Amino acid sequence: MRWTRSLQTVDVHCAGEIGRVVTGGVLNIPGATMADKLRHLNEVDDSLRQFLCSEPRSAPAGSFCLLVPACDPAADVGFLVLQPDQAHAMSGSNAMCAVTAMLETGMKPMVEPETIVTLDTAAGLVKARATCANGKVTRVSLDMPPSFVAKKSATIDTEAWGRITYDLCFGGVFYALVDVGQVGLTITPENARELATRGVALRNLIAEVEQAPHPTTPALNGLAYVMFRSEEPDGALRTCTTLRPGRADRSPCGTGSNSNMAVRHLDGRVRPGDVVVSRSIIGGEFTTEFLEETQVGPYRATKNRVSGQCWIYAITQIGLDPTDPFPTGFTLSDTWGG
């Protein structure tokens, strides 16, 4: 066997959402800051993302987490997320997967009962507190990038669903938060395909009119996702983030939970110390604690701590044979949609 490229991943899921952590085969990504590295992946060289995220080496579901040398000396490691649509600055579920993989495989020594890991991300430093017992990470709590509401109750007219109201928020990436009843659905497993299809279509429509500029970091500009939401009888949020090319997040979504807290803060519904439960389409739960108020550019913002749990399920070696006819992978509409 002769490979021209070889990478190793520790394969983890966070409440069902797959995060494959690249632990070998990627030395670094060009750029003086994590924002520069993100820009390089999205605008200069997209080959690594294509190689990993396309068939036959992957599928629409799940992400790859890149661990690279930190640019900020206050961090332990740099962190980037590769998904089927593009590279992203931050993901709560994937950050939890990365921390779990680092500690349970010994990349960083595990200290019980708590180990601190600081991630350098394009959205800022993220301090992870891993609760550990008997060699297992039983919970990861992330001090997330500040979240803010860029537009409250914005509207867009659509041919399929009439006028849709959404909140444009930043929680590590930009979201359009949409009450799910507006598209005639509920957040249940049997509706996953329709939620994904409608969410991606709605995201594309909103992205045509919303540039979603970040006030301090241009590399973070642009709408990433539509998250559908509804409120449960016990006060929890039922959420479904929809991701291109057309699937539903299996986890409650960390950056989306971060965004939702900013909306509640703007509405005067939460105070520092309050905790909100986010519940996914398959019933997994994250908790989000409102820590304190802050400011991002012109926006009132919140600092929040999002917590969940992950499980390692495989270790994978990925390679490229020099005669492989699909060196950058491929996609087909039967699996990936239009």
C-alpha positions as CSV (number, residue, x, y, z in Angstrom):
1,M,0.0,0.0,0.0
2,R,1.3,3.5,-0.9
3,W,-0.5,6.6,0.1
4,T,0.4,10.2,-0.9
5,R,-1.6,11.6,2.0
6,S,-2.4,10.1,5.4
7,L,-4.5,11.5,8.2
8,Q,-5.7,10.1,11.5
9,T,-8.9,11.0,13.2
10,V,-10.5,10.3,16.6
11,D,-14.2,10.0,15.8
12,V,-16.5,11.5,18.5
13,H,-20.1,12.3,18.8
14,C,-21.7,15.0,20.9
15,A,-25.3,14.1,21.7
16,G,-25.4,12.3,18.4
17,E,-23.6,15.0,16.2
18,I,-20.4,13.7,14.6
19,G,-17.1,15.5,15.1
20,R,-14.1,13.7,13.7
21,V,-11.0,15.2,15.3
22,V,-7.9,15.3,13.1
23,T,-5.1,14.2,15.4
24,G,-2.4,13.5,12.7
25,G,-1.5,14.5,9.2
26,V,-2.2,18.2,9.3
27,L,0.8,20.2,10.6
28,N,-0.6,23.7,10.3
29,I,-2.7,26.1,8.2
30,P,-1.1,29.3,6.8
31,G,-2.0,32.5,8.7
32,A,-0.8,34.7,11.5
33,T,-4.2,34.5,13.3
34,M,-6.9,32.0,13.5
35,A,-9.1,34.4,11.4
36,D,-6.4,34.4,8.8
37,K,-6.3,30.6,8.8
38,L,-10.1,30.5,8.4
39,R,-9.8,32.9,5.5
40,H,-7.1,30.7,3.9
41,L,-9.3,27.6,4.1
42,N,-12.3,29.4,2.6
43,E,-10.7,31.7,0.0
44,V,-7.2,30.3,-0.9
45,D,-7.0,26.5,-0.6
46,D,-10.2,24.5,-0.1
47,S,-8.6,21.1,-1.0
48,L,-8.3,19.7,2.6
49,R,-12.0,20.3,3.3
50,Q,-13.0,18.8,0.0
51,F,-10.8,15.8,0.5
52,L,-12.2,15.1,4.0
53,C,-15.8,16.2,3.7
54,S,-16.8,14.7,0.4
55,E,-17.5,11.1,-0.6
56,P,-16.1,8.5,-0.5
57,R,-14.2,9.5,2.6
58,S,-17.2,11.2,4.3
59,A,-20.9,12.1,3.9
60,P,-23.1,15.2,4.5
61,A,-23.5,14.4,8.3
62,G,-20.8,15.5,10.6
63,S,-17.7,17.7,10.7
64,F,-14.0,17.5,10.9
65,C,-12.1,19.4,13.7
66,L,-8.7,20.7,12.9
67,L,-6.2,21.1,15.8
68,V,-3.3,23.3,14.8
69,P,-0.7,25.4,16.8
70,A,-2.4,28.3,18.6
71,C,-1.7,31.8,17.4
72,D,-2.6,33.3,20.8
73,P,0.0,32.3,23.5
74,A,-2.9,32.2,26.1
75,A,-4.4,29.1,24.3
76,D,-3.4,25.5,24.3
77,V,-4.3,24.7,20.7
78,G,-5.9,26.3,17.6
79,F,-9.3,25.0,16.5
80,L,-11.1,25.1,13.1
81,V,-14.1,23.3,11.8
82,L,-14.5,21.8,8.3
83,Q,-18.0,21.1,7.1
84,P,-19.5,20.1,3.8
85,D,-20.3,23.7,2.9
86,Q,-17.1,25.5,4.1
87,A,-14.8,26.0,7.0
88,H,-16.3,27.6,10.1
89,A,-14.9,29.6,12.9
90,M,-16.6,27.9,15.8
91,S,-18.9,25.1,16.8
92,G,-19.9,24.2,20.3
93,S,-20.5,20.5,19.7
94,N,-17.3,20.1,17.7
95,A,-15.3,22.0,20.4
96,M,-16.6,19.5,22.9
97,C,-15.6,16.7,20.6
98,A,-12.1,18.1,20.2
99,V,-11.6,18.5,24.0
100,T,-12.9,15.0,24.7
101,A,-10.6,13.5,22.1
102,M,-7.5,15.5,23.3
103,L,-8.0,14.4,26.9
104,E,-9.2,10.8,26.5
105,T,-6.3,10.0,24.1
106,G,-3.6,11.7,26.1
107,M,-2.8,14.5,23.8
108,K,-3.1,16.8,26.8
109,P,-2.8,15.3,30.3
110,M,-6.2,14.7,32.0
111,V,-6.5,16.1,35.5
112,E,-9.4,14.9,37.6
113,P,-11.9,16.3,38.6
114,E,-11.4,19.1,36.1
115,T,-9.1,19.9,33.2
116,I,-8.9,23.3,31.5
117,V,-8.3,23.5,27.8
118,T,-8.2,26.9,26.0
119,L,-9.0,26.8,22.3
120,D,-7.8,29.6,20.0
121,T,-10.7,30.1,17.5
122,A,-11.3,32.7,14.8
123,A,-14.2,33.9,17.0
124,G,-11.9,34.4,20.0
125,L,-10.6,32.3,22.9
126,V,-12.9,29.6,24.2
127,K,-12.1,28.2,27.6
128,A,-13.2,24.6,28.0
129,R,-13.7,23.1,31.5
130,A,-13.8,19.3,31.2
131,T,-15.2,17.4,34.1
132,C,-13.3,14.1,34.4
133,A,-13.7,10.9,36.3
134,N,-12.0,7.5,36.0
135,G,-10.2,8.5,32.7
136,K,-13.5,9.7,31.1
137,V,-14.6,13.2,30.2
138,T,-18.1,13.3,31.6
139,R,-19.0,16.9,30.6
140,V,-17.4,19.8,28.7
141,S,-18.4,23.4,29.6
142,L,-17.4,26.0,27.1
143,D,-17.0,29.7,27.8
144,M,-18.3,30.8,24.5
145,P,-17.5,33.9,22.3
146,P,-19.8,36.8,23.2
147,S,-23.2,36.5,21.6
148,F,-25.3,39.4,20.3
149,V,-28.4,40.2,18.3
150,A,-27.6,42.1,15.1
151,K,-31.2,42.4,14.0
152,K,-34.3,41.7,16.0
153,S,-37.5,40.6,14.3
154,A,-36.2,41.1,10.8
155,T,-38.5,39.9,8.0
156,I,-38.2,38.4,4.6
157,D,-41.0,37.6,2.1
158,T,-40.9,34.1,0.7
159,E,-42.9,32.4,-2.0
160,A,-43.3,29.2,-0.1
161,W,-44.2,30.4,3.4
162,G,-45.1,34.1,3.1
163,R,-43.5,36.6,5.4
164,I,-40.9,35.0,7.7
165,T,-39.7,36.8,10.9
166,Y,-36.2,36.0,12.2
167,D,-33.6,37.2,14.6
168,L,-30.1,37.7,13.1
169,C,-27.6,36.7,15.8
170,F,-24.0,35.9,16.4
171,G,-23.0,33.1,18.7
172,G,-19.6,32.1,17.2
173,V,-21.0,32.2,13.7
174,F,-24.1,34.0,12.4
175,Y,-27.6,32.5,12.7
176,A,-31.1,33.4,11.5
177,L,-33.2,32.1,14.4
178,V,-36.7,31.2,13.2
179,D,-39.8,30.1,15.1
180,V,-40.5,26.8,13.5
181,G,-44.3,27.2,13.2
182,Q,-43.7,29.8,10.5
183,V,-42.8,27.0,8.0
184,G,-45.6,24.7,9.1
185,L,-43.6,22.1,11.0
186,T,-42.7,20.9,14.4
187,I,-39.2,19.8,15.5
188,T,-39.5,16.0,15.5
189,P,-37.4,13.2,14.0
190,E,-40.0,12.4,11.3
191,N,-39.8,16.0,10.1
192,A,-36.0,16.0,9.8
193,R,-35.8,15.9,6.0
194,E,-38.4,18.7,5.6
195,L,-36.8,20.8,8.3
196,A,-33.4,20.5,6.6
197,T,-34.7,21.3,3.2
198,R,-36.8,24.3,4.3
199,G,-34.0,25.6,6.6
200,V,-31.3,25.5,3.9
201,A,-33.7,27.1,1.3
202,L,-34.6,29.8,3.8
203,R,-30.9,30.4,4.7
204,N,-30.1,30.9,1.1
205,L,-32.9,33.4,0.7
206,I,-31.9,35.4,3.8
207,A,-28.2,35.3,2.8
208,E,-29.1,37.1,-0.5
209,V,-30.2,40.1,1.5
210,E,-28.2,39.9,4.7
211,Q,-24.5,40.4,4.5
212,A,-24.3,39.7,8.3
213,P,-21.1,41.8,8.9
214,H,-19.2,41.2,12.1
215,P,-18.3,44.5,13.8
216,T,-14.6,43.6,14.5
217,T,-13.6,40.5,12.5
218,P,-14.4,40.4,8.7
219,A,-13.5,36.7,8.5
220,L,-16.7,36.0,10.6
221,N,-19.0,37.8,8.1
222,G,-21.8,35.9,6.5
223,L,-24.9,33.9,7.5
224,A,-24.0,30.3,8.4
225,Y,-27.3,28.7,9.4
226,V,-31.0,28.9,10.0
227,M,-31.9,27.4,13.4
228,F,-35.5,26.6,13.9
229,R,-36.8,26.8,17.5
230,S,-39.8,26.3,19.7
231,E,-40.4,26.5,23.4
232,E,-41.2,23.4,25.4
233,P,-43.8,23.3,28.2
234,D,-40.9,23.1,30.8
235,G,-39.2,26.2,29.4
236,A,-36.5,24.4,27.4
237,L,-35.8,25.4,23.8
238,R,-36.4,22.7,21.2
239,T,-33.9,23.5,18.4
240,C,-33.0,22.3,14.9
241,T,-30.0,23.9,13.2
242,T,-30.1,23.2,9.4
243,L,-26.9,22.8,7.6
244,R,-26.0,22.9,3.9
245,P,-26.3,20.9,1.7
246,G,-29.4,19.8,3.6
247,R,-29.4,18.1,7.0
248,A,-30.5,18.6,10.6
249,D,-28.0,19.0,13.4
250,R,-28.2,16.0,15.7
251,S,-27.0,18.0,18.7
252,P,-28.8,21.0,20.5
253,C,-26.0,23.2,18.8
254,G,-23.6,25.2,21.0
255,T,-23.2,28.3,18.9
256,G,-27.0,28.4,18.3
257,S,-27.7,28.0,22.1
258,N,-25.3,30.8,22.6
259,S,-27.2,33.0,20.1
260,N,-30.6,32.1,21.7
261,M,-29.4,33.4,25.0
262,A,-28.6,36.8,23.4
263,V,-32.2,37.0,22.2
264,R,-33.5,36.2,25.7
265,H,-31.2,38.9,27.2
266,L,-32.4,41.5,24.7
267,D,-36.0,40.6,25.5
268,G,-35.3,41.0,29.3
269,R,-36.1,37.4,30.0
270,V,-32.8,36.4,31.6
271,R,-30.3,37.7,34.2
272,P,-26.8,36.6,35.0
273,G,-26.9,33.2,36.6
274,D,-29.9,32.0,34.7
275,V,-29.7,28.6,32.9
276,V,-31.6,27.6,29.7
277,V,-31.8,24.0,28.4
278,S,-31.6,23.4,24.7
279,R,-33.1,20.1,23.4
280,S,-32.2,18.7,20.0
281,I,-34.4,17.0,17.4
282,I,-33.4,13.6,18.9
283,G,-33.7,14.7,22.6
284,G,-30.1,15.5,23.5
285,E,-29.6,18.4,25.9
286,F,-27.1,21.2,26.3
287,T,-27.3,23.7,29.2
288,T,-26.5,27.4,28.6
289,E,-25.6,29.6,31.6
290,F,-25.8,33.4,31.3
291,L,-22.6,34.6,32.9
292,E,-22.5,38.4,32.4
293,E,-23.3,41.2,30.0
294,T,-20.7,42.7,27.7
295,Q,-20.4,44.7,24.5
296,V,-19.3,43.8,21.0
297,G,-18.9,46.8,18.8
298,P,-22.3,48.6,18.9
299,Y,-24.1,45.6,20.2
300,R,-25.2,44.6,23.8
301,A,-23.9,41.1,24.2
302,T,-23.8,38.2,26.6
303,K,-21.1,35.9,27.8
304,N,-22.4,32.4,28.2
305,R,-21.2,28.9,29.2
306,V,-22.6,26.0,27.2
307,S,-22.3,22.4,28.5
308,G,-22.7,18.9,27.1
309,Q,-21.1,15.5,26.8
310,C,-19.3,13.5,24.0
311,W,-18.4,9.9,23.3
312,I,-15.5,8.5,21.3
313,Y,-16.6,5.7,19.0
314,A,-13.7,5.1,16.6
315,I,-10.2,5.9,15.5
316,T,-9.7,6.1,11.8
317,Q,-6.8,6.3,9.4
318,I,-7.7,8.2,6.1
319,G,-5.4,7.9,3.1
320,L,-5.1,8.8,-0.6
321,D,-3.9,6.2,-3.1
322,P,-2.0,8.0,-5.9
323,T,-4.2,6.1,-8.5
324,D,-7.5,7.0,-6.8
325,P,-9.8,8.6,-9.5
326,F,-11.5,10.8,-6.9
327,P,-8.7,12.6,-5.1
328,T,-10.8,15.5,-4.1
329,G,-14.0,13.5,-3.6
330,F,-17.4,13.9,-5.1
331,T,-21.1,14.6,-4.2
332,L,-24.3,13.1,-5.7
333,S,-27.8,14.6,-5.4
334,D,-29.3,11.3,-4.1
335,T,-27.5,12.0,-0.8
336,W,-26.4,15.6,-0.9
337,G,-29.5,17.2,-2.5
338,G,-29.5,19.6,-5.4
